[in-house]
């Protein structure tokens, strides 16, 4: 599953579902898809996400989940790197006073 994040203030970004739901939960949201944040709620959600990333910058989403491709040693992608596009989107939305939606 893919999840798209949209706001008039930034380009649409697409993430894998498991990554996106984890980041949505880190923002303090239920993790429901589809979902949205009103413009006035974005600064608090952005701060929660930044705090979570700062506390665990090298964390992966779920280290217990085996790699789906046998024998493939994919490079480690940290939570901080995965969250960066969403942090940028939320920052732009907060600056412009725009809502954010995902589906």
Secondary structure, DSSP 4 states (H G I P E B T S, - for coil): -EEEEEETTEEEEEEEHHHHHHHHHHTTS---SSEEE-HHHHHHHHHHHHHHHHHTTT--S-TTSPPSSTT--PPP--HHHHHHHHHHHHHHHHHHT--EEE-
